[in-house]
Amino acid sequence: MGHKLLDKLLEENIIDNKEKYYRLAFSYVKNADDALDVLQESIYKAFTGIGKIQNPEYIRTWFYRIVVNTSIDFLRKNKKAVAVDSDILENHIKAEEDLYEDIDLHRAIETLKPDYKSIIILRYFEDLKIEEVAEILGENVNTIKTRLYRALKLLRVQMEENI
């Protein structure tokens, strides 16, 4: 498949899902400008690495992976504490604000290790299937299921401590 067709498919995917990708980046970096920077860097990485994709059906999950990895890289590079600003959060995710209303849950998610946090965000906030989460994170399905179970258990403990 030619680069021009792949470029077009990638462009359409990004345009069609831009809010989801932005929300995903924002869920990591907690700042509107930083989320836009992460998204811009992700788009750059995707277009420069488009030749690596072998099956156009996986463009969406491939780009999700780029956004997750770019977000984590951004946090590592900046090593800054990210505070939850509920006003900004509500303004940028109106479409699914009911998912983020419980600030205690959101804070509990922030305490999770990046592996667990990514799984929770992708599975429940982005509503992806376990198989898609595994593809995005480059893990097998059973590993994702195990980590998801552990993450949910940790969240339950955190939430019970906050009651």
DSSP file with accessible surface (Angstrom, degrees, kcal/mol):
  #  RESIDUE AA STRUCTURE BP1 BP2  ACC     N-H-->O    O-->H-N    N-H-->O    O-->H-N    TCO  KAPPA ALPHA  PHI   PSI    X-CA   Y-CA   Z-CA
    1    1 A M              0   0  137      0, 0.0     2,-0.0     0, 0.0    54,-0.0   0.000 360.0 360.0 360.0 135.1    0.0    0.0    0.0
    2    2 A G     >  -     0   0   48      1,-0.1     4,-2.1     4,-0.0     5,-0.2  -0.274 360.0-120.1 -73.3 155.7    1.4    3.4   -1.0
    3    3 A H  H  > S+     0   0  112      1,-0.2     4,-3.2     2,-0.2     5,-0.2   0.846 111.2  58.9 -61.6 -36.3    2.4    6.1    1.5
    4    4 A K  H  > S+     0   0  186      2,-0.2     4,-2.1     1,-0.2    -1,-0.2   0.919 108.2  44.7 -62.6 -41.9   -0.2    8.6    0.0
    5    5 A L  H  > S+     0   0   88      2,-0.2     4,-2.6     1,-0.2    -1,-0.2   0.927 115.1  48.0 -68.1 -42.0   -3.1    6.2    0.7
    6    6 A L  H  X S+     0   0    9     -4,-2.1     4,-2.8     2,-0.2     5,-0.2   0.912 110.5  52.3 -63.7 -41.5   -1.7    5.5    4.2
    7    7 A D  H  X S+     0   0   54     -4,-3.2     4,-2.8     1,-0.2    -1,-0.2   0.918 110.6  48.1 -58.5 -43.9   -1.2    9.2    4.8
    8    8 A K  H  X S+     0   0   98     -4,-2.1     4,-2.6     2,-0.2    -2,-0.2   0.919 112.0  48.6 -64.6 -44.1   -4.8    9.8    3.8
    9    9 A L  H  X S+     0   0   56     -4,-2.6     4,-2.3     2,-0.2    -2,-0.2   0.914 113.3  47.7 -62.1 -42.1   -6.1    7.0    6.1
   10   10 A L  H  X S+     0   0    0     -4,-2.8     4,-2.7     2,-0.2     5,-0.2   0.936 111.3  50.5 -64.5 -45.2   -4.1    8.3    9.0
   11   11 A E  H  X S+     0   0   89     -4,-2.8     4,-2.5     1,-0.2     5,-0.2   0.930 111.8  47.3 -58.6 -46.9   -5.3   11.9    8.4
   12   12 A E  H  X S+     0   0   82     -4,-2.6     4,-2.9     1,-0.2    -1,-0.2   0.906 111.6  51.6 -62.0 -41.9   -9.0   10.8    8.3
   13   13 A N  H  X S+     0   0   17     -4,-2.3     4,-1.6    -5,-0.2    -2,-0.2   0.926 111.2  46.9 -60.8 -45.8   -8.5    8.7   11.5
   14   14 A I  H  < S+     0   0   17     -4,-2.7     4,-0.5     2,-0.2    -2,-0.2   0.935 114.8  46.2 -64.8 -44.0   -7.0   11.6   13.3
   15   15 A I  H >< S+     0   0   86     -4,-2.5     3,-0.9     1,-0.2     4,-0.2   0.936 113.9  48.2 -64.2 -45.0   -9.7   14.0   12.2
   16   16 A D  H 3< S+     0   0  118     -4,-2.9    -1,-0.2     1,-0.2    -2,-0.2   0.777 125.1  29.5 -66.2 -27.9  -12.5   11.6   13.0
   17   17 A N  T 3X S+     0   0   28     -4,-1.6     4,-2.3    -5,-0.2     3,-0.3   0.148  78.7 121.8-120.1  20.1  -11.1   10.8   16.5
   18   18 A K  H <> S+     0   0  103     -3,-0.9     4,-2.6    -4,-0.5     5,-0.2   0.854  76.1  51.9 -58.7 -37.7   -9.3   14.0   17.5
   19   19 A E  H  > S+     0   0  109     -4,-0.2     4,-2.7     1,-0.2    -1,-0.2   0.914 110.4  48.7 -65.8 -40.7  -11.4   14.5   20.6
   20   20 A K  H  > S+     0   0   64     -3,-0.3     4,-2.3     2,-0.2    -2,-0.2   0.922 113.2  46.7 -63.6 -44.2  -10.7   11.0   21.8
   21   21 A Y  H  X S+     0   0    0     -4,-2.3     4,-2.4     2,-0.2    -2,-0.2   0.904 113.2  49.1 -66.4 -39.4   -7.0   11.4   21.2
   22   22 A Y  H  X S+     0   0   24     -4,-2.6     4,-3.1    -5,-0.3     5,-0.2   0.943 111.2  49.6 -63.5 -47.2   -6.9   14.8   22.9
   23   23 A R  H  X S+     0   0   10     -4,-2.7     4,-2.4     2,-0.2    -2,-0.2   0.891 110.2  51.8 -58.1 -41.2   -8.8   13.4   25.9
   24   24 A L  H  X S+     0   0    0     -4,-2.3     4,-0.8     2,-0.2    -1,-0.2   0.954 112.6  43.8 -62.4 -48.9   -6.4   10.5   26.1
   25   25 A A  H >X S+     0   0    0     -4,-2.4     4,-2.4     1,-0.2     3,-1.1   0.934 113.9  51.7 -61.8 -43.6   -3.3   12.8   26.1
   26   26 A F  H 3X S+     0   0    5     -4,-3.1     4,-2.5     1,-0.3    -1,-0.2   0.875  99.9  63.1 -62.4 -35.6   -5.1   15.1   28.6
   27   27 A S  H 3< S+     0   0    3     -4,-2.4    -1,-0.3    -5,-0.2    -2,-0.2   0.772 113.0  36.8 -63.0 -22.1   -5.8   12.2   30.9
   28   28 A Y  H << S+     0   0    3     -3,-1.1    -2,-0.2    -4,-0.8    -1,-0.2   0.883 126.6  31.4 -90.9 -49.8   -2.0   11.8   31.3
   29   29 A V  H  < S-     0   0    1     -4,-2.4    -3,-0.2     2,-0.1    -2,-0.2   0.660  82.5-149.6 -93.7 -17.4   -0.7   15.4   31.3
   30   30 A K     <  +     0   0   13     -4,-2.5     2,-0.3    -5,-0.3    55,-0.2   0.729  64.1  96.8  59.6  26.7   -3.6   17.2   32.9
   31   31 A N     >  -     0   0   57      1,-0.1     4,-2.7    -5,-0.1     5,-0.2  -0.974  69.2-140.2-148.5 131.9   -2.9   20.5   31.0
   32   32 A A  H  > S+     0   0   20     -2,-0.3     4,-2.2     1,-0.2     5,-0.2   0.910 103.8  45.0 -60.2 -47.2   -4.6   21.7   27.9
   33   33 A D  H  > S+     0   0  114      1,-0.2     4,-2.2     2,-0.2    -1,-0.2   0.912 114.6  48.3 -64.9 -42.4   -1.4   23.1   26.3
   34   34 A D  H  > S+     0   0   20      2,-0.2     4,-2.7     1,-0.2    -1,-0.2   0.893 109.5  53.1 -64.9 -39.2    0.6   20.1   27.1
   35   35 A A  H  X S+     0   0    0     -4,-2.7     4,-2.6     2,-0.2    -1,-0.2   0.914 109.5  48.7 -62.5 -41.0   -2.1   17.8   25.8
   36   36 A L  H  X S+     0   0   90     -4,-2.2     4,-2.8     2,-0.2    -1,-0.2   0.899 110.9  50.8 -65.0 -39.1   -2.0   19.7   22.5
   37   37 A D  H  X S+     0   0   83     -4,-2.2     4,-2.7     2,-0.2    -2,-0.2   0.918 110.9  48.5 -62.2 -44.1    1.8   19.4   22.4
   38   38 A V  H  X S+     0   0    2     -4,-2.7     4,-2.6     2,-0.2    -2,-0.2   0.926 112.6  48.4 -61.5 -43.9    1.6   15.7   23.0
   39   39 A L  H  X S+     0   0   19     -4,-2.6     4,-2.5     2,-0.2    -2,-0.2   0.926 111.7  49.1 -64.6 -42.0   -1.0   15.4   20.2
   40   40 A Q  H  X S+     0   0  138     -4,-2.8     4,-2.4     1,-0.2    -2,-0.2   0.928 112.8  47.4 -63.0 -44.1    1.1   17.4   17.8
   41   41 A E  H  X S+     0   0   83     -4,-2.7     4,-2.7     1,-0.2    -1,-0.2   0.900 111.3  52.2 -63.7 -39.1    4.2   15.3   18.6
   42   42 A S  H  X S+     0   0    0     -4,-2.6     4,-2.5     2,-0.2    -2,-0.2   0.906 109.0  49.4 -63.2 -43.2    2.1   12.1   18.2
   43   43 A I  H  X S+     0   0   53     -4,-2.5     4,-2.7     2,-0.2     5,-0.2   0.930 111.3  49.6 -63.2 -43.3    0.9   13.3   14.8
   44   44 A Y  H  X S+     0   0  147     -4,-2.4     4,-2.3     1,-0.2     5,-0.2   0.946 112.2  47.6 -59.5 -48.2    4.4   14.1   13.7
   45   45 A K  H  X S+     0   0   63     -4,-2.7     4,-1.6     1,-0.2    -1,-0.2   0.890 111.9  51.0 -60.3 -40.7    5.6   10.7   14.8
   46   46 A A  H  < S+     0   0    0     -4,-2.5     4,-0.4     2,-0.2    -2,-0.2   0.941 112.0  44.7 -65.2 -46.6    2.8    9.0   13.1
   47   47 A F  H >< S+     0   0   72     -4,-2.7     3,-0.5     1,-0.2    -1,-0.2   0.855 115.4  47.5 -69.5 -32.2    3.3   10.7    9.7
   48   48 A T  H 3< S+     0   0   88     -4,-2.3     3,-0.2    -5,-0.2    -1,-0.2   0.764 119.9  39.6 -77.9 -22.2    7.1   10.2    9.8
   49   49 A G  T >< S+     0   0    9     -4,-1.6     3,-2.3    -5,-0.2     4,-0.4   0.253  78.3 113.2-107.6  13.5    6.7    6.5   10.8
   50   50 A I  G X   +     0   0    5     -3,-0.5     3,-1.4    -4,-0.4    -1,-0.1   0.807  68.2  67.2 -59.4 -27.5    3.7    5.7    8.6
   51   51 A G  G 3  S+     0   0   47      1,-0.3    -1,-0.3    -3,-0.2    -2,-0.1   0.712  89.9  65.8 -66.0 -17.2    5.9    3.3    6.5
   52   52 A K  G <  S+     0   0  168     -3,-2.3     2,-0.3     2,-0.0    -1,-0.3   0.711  79.1  94.5 -77.1 -21.3    6.2    1.0    9.5
   53   53 A I    <   +     0   0   17     -3,-1.4   -47,-0.0    -4,-0.4     6,-0.0  -0.580  48.4 179.8 -78.6 129.8    2.5    0.1    9.5
   54   54 A Q        +     0   0  189     -2,-0.3    -1,-0.2     1,-0.3     3,-0.1   0.720  69.2  44.2-101.3 -25.8    1.8   -3.0    7.5
   55   55 A N    >   -     0   0   56      1,-0.1     3,-2.2   -54,-0.0    -1,-0.3  -0.949  65.1-154.9-125.8 113.0   -1.9   -3.4    7.9
   56   56 A P  G >  S+     0   0   37      0, 0.0     3,-1.6     0, 0.0     4,-0.3   0.727  90.2  73.5 -58.7 -20.7   -4.1   -0.2    7.4
   57   57 A E  G 3  S+     0   0  159      1,-0.3     3,-0.3     2,-0.1     4,-0.3   0.739  94.4  54.0 -63.6 -22.2   -6.8   -1.8    9.6
   58   58 A Y  G <> S+     0   0  108     -3,-2.2     4,-2.9     1,-0.2    -1,-0.3   0.289  72.7 105.9 -98.1  11.0   -4.6   -1.1   12.6
   59   59 A I  H <> S+     0   0    7     -3,-1.6     4,-2.7     1,-0.2     5,-0.2   0.916  80.7  50.6 -57.3 -43.0   -4.0    2.6   12.0
   60   60 A R  H  > S+     0   0   65     -3,-0.3     4,-2.4    -4,-0.3    -1,-0.2   0.959 115.4  39.5 -62.4 -51.6   -6.4    3.5   14.9
   61   61 A T  H  > S+     0   0   10     -4,-0.3     4,-2.2     2,-0.2    -1,-0.2   0.879 114.5  55.6 -67.7 -34.3   -4.8    1.3   17.5
   62   62 A W  H  X S+     0   0   43     -4,-2.9     4,-1.8     2,-0.2    -2,-0.2   0.929 110.0  45.4 -62.0 -43.6   -1.3    2.2   16.2
   63   63 A F  H  X S+     0   0    0     -4,-2.7     4,-2.5    -5,-0.2    -2,-0.2   0.893 108.6  55.9 -71.0 -36.7   -2.0    5.9   16.7
   64   64 A Y  H  X S+     0   0    0     -4,-2.4     4,-2.7    -5,-0.2    -1,-0.2   0.931 107.3  51.1 -55.4 -45.3   -3.5    5.2   20.1
   65   65 A R  H  X S+     0   0   75     -4,-2.2     4,-2.8     1,-0.2     5,-0.3   0.917 108.4  50.9 -60.4 -41.9   -0.2    3.5   21.0
   66   66 A I  H  X S+     0   0   22     -4,-1.8     4,-2.8     1,-0.2     5,-0.2   0.933 110.9  48.4 -62.0 -44.1    1.7    6.5   19.8
   67   67 A V  H  X S+     0   0    0     -4,-2.5     4,-2.5     2,-0.2    -2,-0.2   0.930 112.9  47.8 -63.8 -44.6   -0.4    8.9   21.9
   68   68 A V  H  X S+     0   0    1     -4,-2.7     4,-2.5     2,-0.2     5,-0.2   0.959 115.7  44.0 -60.2 -50.5    0.0    6.8   25.0
   69   69 A N  H  X S+     0   0   75     -4,-2.8     4,-2.7     1,-0.2    -2,-0.2   0.896 113.8  49.9 -65.3 -38.5    3.8    6.5   24.6
   70   70 A T  H  X S+     0   0    7     -4,-2.8     4,-2.5    -5,-0.3    -1,-0.2   0.898 110.9  50.5 -66.9 -37.9    4.2   10.1   23.7
   71   71 A S  H  X S+     0   0    0     -4,-2.5     4,-2.2    -5,-0.2    -2,-0.2   0.937 112.4  45.8 -64.2 -45.7    2.2   11.1   26.8
   72   72 A I  H  X S+     0   0   21     -4,-2.5     4,-2.4     1,-0.2    -2,-0.2   0.920 112.9  50.6 -65.2 -41.4    4.3    8.9   29.1
   73   73 A D  H  X S+     0   0   53     -4,-2.7     4,-2.7     1,-0.2     5,-0.2   0.909 108.5  53.0 -61.0 -41.8    7.5   10.2   27.5
   74   74 A F  H  X S+     0   0   33     -4,-2.5     4,-2.3     1,-0.2     5,-0.2   0.931 109.7  47.7 -59.3 -45.7    6.3   13.7   28.0
   75   75 A L  H  X S+     0   0   41     -4,-2.2     4,-2.3     1,-0.2     5,-0.4   0.903 112.4  49.3 -64.5 -39.8    5.7   13.0   31.7
   76   76 A R  H  < S+     0   0  156     -4,-2.4    -1,-0.2     2,-0.2    -2,-0.2   0.919 112.9  47.0 -64.4 -43.3    9.1   11.4   32.1
   77   77 A K  H  < S+     0   0  162     -4,-2.7    -2,-0.2     1,-0.2    -1,-0.2   0.883 121.2  36.0 -66.0 -39.6   10.9   14.3   30.4
   78   78 A N  H  < S-     0   0   73     -4,-2.3    -1,-0.2    -5,-0.2    -2,-0.2   0.699  82.2-166.0 -90.1 -21.5    9.1   16.9   32.4
   79   79 A K     <  +     0   0  183     -4,-2.3     2,-0.4    -5,-0.2    -3,-0.1   0.820  35.6 145.4  37.7  47.2    8.9   15.0   35.7
   80   80 A K        -     0   0   93     -5,-0.4     2,-0.2     0, 0.0    -1,-0.2  -0.880  55.8-110.4-114.0 149.2    6.4   17.4   37.1
   81   81 A A        -     0   0  105     -2,-0.4     2,-0.6    -3,-0.1     0, 0.0  -0.544  31.1-144.5 -72.1 137.2    3.6   16.7   39.3
   82   82 A V        -     0   0   41     -2,-0.2     2,-0.3   -54,-0.1   -52,-0.1  -0.923  10.5-156.9-110.0 121.2    0.3   17.1   37.6
   83   83 A A        -     0   0   81     -2,-0.6     2,-0.6   -53,-0.1     0, 0.0  -0.720  22.6-114.6 -93.8 147.1   -2.6   18.5   39.6
   84   84 A V        -     0   0   35     -2,-0.3     2,-0.8     4,-0.0     3,-0.1  -0.704  24.9-167.3 -82.4 120.9   -6.2   17.9   38.6
   85   85 A D     >  -     0   0   71     -2,-0.6     4,-2.6   -55,-0.2     5,-0.2  -0.900   2.6-166.2-107.1 100.9   -7.9   21.1   37.5
   86   86 A S  H  > S+     0   0   52     -2,-0.8     4,-2.6     1,-0.2     5,-0.2   0.828  83.5  56.6 -63.3 -30.9  -11.5   20.0   37.5
   87   87 A D  H  > S+     0   0  107      2,-0.2     4,-2.1     1,-0.2    -1,-0.2   0.951 111.6  42.0 -64.7 -47.3  -12.6   23.2   35.6
   88   88 A I  H  > S+     0   0   49      2,-0.2     4,-1.8     1,-0.2    -2,-0.2   0.936 113.5  54.0 -63.8 -44.1  -10.2   22.5   32.7
   89   89 A L  H  X S+     0   0    6     -4,-2.6     4,-1.0     1,-0.2     3,-0.3   0.940 110.6  45.6 -56.6 -47.9  -11.1   18.8   32.8
   90   90 A E  H  < S+     0   0   90     -4,-2.6     3,-0.5     1,-0.2    -1,-0.2   0.893 110.5  53.9 -65.1 -39.5  -14.8   19.5   32.5
   91   91 A N  H  < S+     0   0  106     -4,-2.1     3,-0.4     1,-0.2    -1,-0.2   0.821 112.5  42.9 -65.1 -31.8  -14.4   22.0   29.7
   92   92 A H  H  < S+     0   0   81     -4,-1.8    -1,-0.2    -3,-0.3    -2,-0.2   0.545 118.1  40.0 -97.5  -5.8  -12.4   19.7   27.5
   93   93 A I    ><  +     0   0    4     -4,-1.0     3,-1.4    -3,-0.5    -1,-0.2  -0.074  64.1 136.7-134.1  41.2  -14.3   16.5   27.9
   94   94 A K  G >   +     0   0  109     -3,-0.4     3,-1.4     1,-0.3     4,-0.3   0.840  67.0  66.7 -54.5 -38.5  -17.9   17.5   27.8
   95   95 A A  G 3  S+     0   0   87      1,-0.3    -1,-0.3    -3,-0.1     3,-0.1   0.823 121.1  17.1 -58.4 -30.9  -18.9   14.7   25.5
   96   96 A E  G X> S+     0   0   50     -3,-1.4     3,-1.9     1,-0.1     4,-0.5  -0.071  80.8 135.2-132.2  37.3  -18.1   12.1   28.2
   97   97 A E  H X>  +     0   0   67     -3,-1.4     3,-1.4     1,-0.3     4,-0.7   0.808  65.1  69.1 -61.7 -26.6  -18.1   14.3   31.3
   98   98 A D  H 34 S+     0   0  111      1,-0.3     3,-0.4    -4,-0.3     4,-0.3   0.826  94.7  57.6 -61.5 -25.7  -20.1   11.7   33.2
   99   99 A L  H <4 S+     0   0   59     -3,-1.9    -1,-0.3     1,-0.2    -2,-0.2   0.755 113.7  37.4 -72.9 -24.5  -17.1    9.4   33.1
  100  100 A Y  H << S+     0   0   15     -3,-1.4    -1,-0.2    -4,-0.5    -2,-0.2   0.356  85.7  99.3-109.1   2.4  -14.9   12.0   34.9
  101  101 A E     <  +     0   0  135     -4,-0.7     2,-1.4    -3,-0.4     3,-0.1   0.868  65.0  78.1 -62.5 -35.6  -17.4   13.4   37.4
  102  102 A D     >  -     0   0   80     -4,-0.3     4,-2.0     1,-0.2     3,-0.4  -0.575  61.1-175.3 -80.4  96.5  -16.2   11.4   40.3
  103  103 A I  H  > S+     0   0   45     -2,-1.4     4,-2.8     1,-0.2     5,-0.2   0.828  80.3  59.7 -64.9 -29.9  -13.0   13.3   41.2
  104  104 A D  H  > S+     0   0   66      2,-0.2     4,-2.3     1,-0.2    -1,-0.2   0.921 106.3  47.9 -63.8 -41.4  -12.1   10.7   43.9
  105  105 A L  H  > S+     0   0   54     -3,-0.4     4,-2.5     2,-0.2    -2,-0.2   0.933 111.2  50.9 -63.2 -44.1  -12.0    8.0   41.2
  106  106 A H  H  X S+     0   0    7     -4,-2.0     4,-1.8     1,-0.2    -2,-0.2   0.922 110.9  47.8 -61.1 -43.3   -9.9   10.2   39.0
  107  107 A R  H  X S+     0   0  136     -4,-2.8     4,-0.8     1,-0.2    -1,-0.2   0.890 110.0  53.1 -64.5 -37.6   -7.5   10.9   41.8
  108  108 A A  H >< S+     0   0    3     -4,-2.3     3,-0.9     1,-0.2     4,-0.4   0.911 106.7  52.4 -64.0 -40.1   -7.3    7.1   42.6
  109  109 A I  H >< S+     0   0    3     -4,-2.5     3,-1.6     1,-0.3    -1,-0.2   0.893 102.0  60.7 -62.5 -37.0   -6.5    6.4   38.9
  110  110 A E  H 3< S+     0   0   47     -4,-1.8    -1,-0.3     1,-0.3    -2,-0.2   0.754  98.0  58.7 -62.5 -24.0   -3.7    9.0   39.2
  111  111 A T  T << S+     0   0   84     -3,-0.9    -1,-0.3    -4,-0.8    -2,-0.2   0.625  86.8 101.4 -81.2 -12.2   -2.0    6.9   41.9
  112  112 A L  S <  S-     0   0   14     -3,-1.6    39,-0.0    -4,-0.4    -3,-0.0  -0.360  84.2-100.4 -72.6 152.3   -1.8    3.8   39.6
  113  113 A K     >  -     0   0  119      1,-0.1     4,-2.9    -2,-0.1     3,-0.5  -0.337  41.6-104.7 -61.5 153.0    1.4    2.8   37.9
  114  114 A P  H  > S+     0   0   66      0, 0.0     4,-2.7     0, 0.0     5,-0.2   0.848 120.1  55.8 -53.0 -38.6    1.5    3.8   34.2
  115  115 A D  H  > S+     0   0   77      1,-0.2     4,-1.5     2,-0.2     5,-0.1   0.925 114.1  39.1 -60.1 -45.7    0.8    0.3   33.0
  116  116 A Y  H  > S+     0   0   24     -3,-0.5     4,-2.4     2,-0.2     5,-0.2   0.906 114.5  53.3 -70.9 -42.2   -2.3    0.0   35.1
  117  117 A K  H  X S+     0   0   13     -4,-2.9     4,-2.7     1,-0.2     5,-0.2   0.924 107.5  51.6 -60.4 -45.1   -3.4    3.6   34.4
  118  118 A S  H  X S+     0   0    2     -4,-2.7     4,-2.7    -5,-0.2     5,-0.3   0.912 110.1  49.2 -59.4 -43.2   -3.1    3.1   30.6
  119  119 A I  H  X S+     0   0    0     -4,-1.5     4,-2.7    -5,-0.2     5,-0.3   0.934 112.3  47.2 -64.1 -45.9   -5.3    0.0   30.8
  120  120 A I  H  X>S+     0   0    4     -4,-2.4     4,-2.6     2,-0.2     5,-0.9   0.941 114.9  46.3 -61.1 -47.3   -8.0    1.6   32.8
  121  121 A I  I  X>S+     0   0    4     -4,-2.7     5,-2.0    -5,-0.2     4,-1.0   0.948 117.0  42.6 -62.0 -48.5   -8.1    4.7   30.6
  122  122 A L  I  <5S+     0   0    0     -4,-2.7     6,-2.2    -5,-0.2    -1,-0.2   0.910 120.3  41.7 -67.8 -39.8   -8.1    2.8   27.4
  123  123 A R  I  <5S+     0   0   67     -4,-2.7    -2,-0.2    -5,-0.3    -3,-0.2   0.941 130.8  18.4 -75.1 -47.2  -10.6    0.2   28.5
  124  124 A Y  I  <5S+     0   0   99     -4,-2.6    -3,-0.2    -5,-0.3    -2,-0.2   0.843 130.6  37.6-100.1 -35.3  -13.1    2.3   30.4
  125  125 A F  I  <<S+     0   0   13     -4,-1.0    -3,-0.2    -5,-0.9    -4,-0.1   0.837 129.4  32.2 -87.5 -34.0  -12.7    5.9   29.4
  126  126 A E  S   <S-     0   0    5     -5,-2.0    -1,-0.1    -6,-0.2    -4,-0.1   0.455 101.3-134.8 -97.9  -4.6  -12.0    5.2   25.7
  127  127 A D        +     0   0  126     -6,-0.3     2,-0.3     1,-0.2    -4,-0.2   0.847  45.0 160.7  57.4  40.5  -14.3    2.2   25.7
  128  128 A L        -     0   0    2     -6,-2.2    -1,-0.2     1,-0.1    -2,-0.1  -0.637  42.0-107.8 -90.5 152.7  -11.8    0.0   23.8
  129  129 A K     >  -     0   0  136     -2,-0.3     4,-2.5     1,-0.1     3,-0.4  -0.376  30.3-109.8 -73.0 156.3  -12.0   -3.8   23.8
  130  130 A I  H  > S+     0   0   26      1,-0.2     4,-2.6     2,-0.2     5,-0.2   0.892 120.6  54.2 -53.2 -41.9   -9.4   -5.8   25.7
  131  131 A E  H  > S+     0   0  110      1,-0.2     4,-2.2     2,-0.2    -1,-0.2   0.886 108.6  48.1 -62.8 -39.7   -7.9   -7.0   22.4
  132  132 A E  H  > S+     0   0   43     -3,-0.4     4,-2.8     2,-0.2    -1,-0.2   0.903 110.4  51.4 -68.1 -40.3   -7.5   -3.4   21.2
  133  133 A V  H  X S+     0   0    0     -4,-2.5     4,-2.6     2,-0.2    -2,-0.2   0.928 110.1  50.0 -60.7 -44.2   -5.9   -2.4   24.5
  134  134 A A  H  X>S+     0   0    4     -4,-2.6     5,-2.2    -5,-0.2     4,-0.9   0.922 111.7  48.2 -60.9 -43.4   -3.5   -5.3   24.2
  135  135 A E  H ><5S+     0   0   82     -4,-2.2     3,-0.6     3,-0.2    -2,-0.2   0.933 112.5  48.1 -62.8 -46.1   -2.6   -4.2   20.6
  136  136 A I  H 3<5S+     0   0    0     -4,-2.8    -2,-0.2     1,-0.2    -1,-0.2   0.914 117.9  40.4 -62.2 -42.5   -2.1   -0.6   21.7
  137  137 A L  H 3<5S-     0   0   39     -4,-2.6    -1,-0.2    -5,-0.2    -2,-0.2   0.484 108.5-122.3 -89.1  -3.1    0.1   -1.5   24.6
  138  138 A G  T <<5S+     0   0   49     -4,-0.9     2,-0.3    -3,-0.6    -3,-0.2   0.853  71.0 119.9  68.6  34.5    2.0   -4.2   22.8
  139  139 A E      < -     0   0   73     -5,-2.2    -1,-0.2    -6,-0.2     2,-0.1  -0.824  67.7 -98.0-123.4 165.5    1.0   -6.9   25.3
  140  140 A N     >  -     0   0   92     -2,-0.3     4,-2.0     1,-0.1     3,-0.3  -0.458  36.7-110.3 -83.2 161.3   -0.9  -10.2   25.0
  141  141 A V  H  > S+     0   0   44      1,-0.2     4,-2.7     2,-0.2     5,-0.2   0.880 115.9  53.8 -59.2 -41.3   -4.5  -10.3   26.0
  142  142 A N  H  > S+     0   0  114      1,-0.2     4,-2.4     2,-0.2    -1,-0.2   0.886 107.1  51.6 -64.9 -37.6   -4.0  -12.4   29.1
  143  143 A T  H  > S+     0   0   36     -3,-0.3     4,-2.7     2,-0.2     5,-0.2   0.929 111.0  48.5 -61.9 -44.0   -1.4   -9.9   30.5
  144  144 A I  H  X S+     0   0    0     -4,-2.0     4,-2.8     2,-0.2    -2,-0.2   0.923 110.6  50.5 -63.3 -43.5   -3.9   -7.1   29.9
  145  145 A K  H  X S+     0   0  105     -4,-2.7     4,-2.4     2,-0.2    -1,-0.2   0.925 112.0  47.7 -60.9 -43.0   -6.6   -9.0   31.7
  146  146 A T  H  X S+     0   0   63     -4,-2.4     4,-2.4     2,-0.2    -2,-0.2   0.939 114.4  45.5 -64.2 -46.6   -4.4   -9.7   34.7
  147  147 A R  H  X S+     0   0   51     -4,-2.7     4,-2.9     2,-0.2    -2,-0.2   0.877 111.5  53.3 -65.8 -35.8   -3.2   -6.1   34.9
  148  148 A L  H  X S+     0   0   16     -4,-2.8     4,-2.7    -5,-0.2     5,-0.2   0.939 109.1  48.8 -63.9 -44.8   -6.8   -4.9   34.5
  149  149 A Y  H  X S+     0   0  145     -4,-2.4     4,-2.2    -5,-0.2    -2,-0.2   0.938 114.0  46.1 -60.1 -45.6   -7.9   -7.1   37.4
  150  150 A R  H  X S+     0   0  129     -4,-2.4     4,-2.6     2,-0.2    -2,-0.2   0.905 112.2  50.9 -63.7 -42.4   -5.1   -5.8   39.6
  151  151 A A  H  X S+     0   0    0     -4,-2.9     4,-2.6     2,-0.2    -2,-0.2   0.924 110.7  48.4 -62.8 -43.4   -5.7   -2.2   38.7
  152  152 A L  H  X S+     0   0   54     -4,-2.7     4,-2.4     2,-0.2    -1,-0.2   0.897 111.0  51.2 -64.3 -38.1   -9.4   -2.6   39.5
  153  153 A K  H  X S+     0   0  107     -4,-2.2     4,-2.2    -5,-0.2    -2,-0.2   0.928 111.1  47.6 -64.0 -44.5   -8.5   -4.2   42.8
  154  154 A L  H  X S+     0   0   81     -4,-2.6     4,-2.6     1,-0.2    -2,-0.2   0.906 111.8  50.5 -62.7 -41.2   -6.2   -1.3   43.6
  155  155 A L  H  X S+     0   0   11     -4,-2.6     4,-2.9     2,-0.2     5,-0.2   0.905 108.2  52.4 -63.3 -41.6   -8.8    1.2   42.7
  156  156 A R  H  X S+     0   0  135     -4,-2.4     4,-2.4     2,-0.2    -2,-0.2   0.934 110.8  47.5 -61.0 -43.8  -11.4   -0.5   44.9
  157  157 A V  H  X S+     0   0   66     -4,-2.2     4,-2.0     1,-0.2    -2,-0.2   0.937 113.1  48.9 -62.4 -46.4   -9.0   -0.3   47.8
  158  158 A Q  H  X S+     0   0   45     -4,-2.6     4,-1.2     1,-0.2    -2,-0.2   0.912 112.1  48.2 -59.0 -44.9   -8.2    3.3   47.1
  159  159 A M  H  X S+     0   0   45     -4,-2.9     4,-0.5     1,-0.2     3,-0.2   0.889 110.0  51.7 -66.5 -37.8  -11.9    4.2   46.9
  160  160 A E  H >< S+     0   0  123     -4,-2.4     3,-0.8     1,-0.2    -1,-0.2   0.865 107.1  53.8 -67.1 -34.0  -12.7    2.4   50.1
  161  161 A E  H 3< S+     0   0  131     -4,-2.0    -1,-0.2     1,-0.2    -2,-0.2   0.802 106.5  53.4 -68.8 -28.0   -9.9    4.3   51.9
  162  162 A N  H 3<        0   0   85     -4,-1.2    -1,-0.2    -3,-0.2    -2,-0.2   0.546 360.0 360.0 -84.3  -8.0  -11.5    7.6   50.7
  163  163 A I    <<        0   0  177     -3,-0.8    -3,-0.0    -4,-0.5    -4,-0.0  -0.457 360.0 360.0 -80.0 360.0  -14.9    6.8   52.1
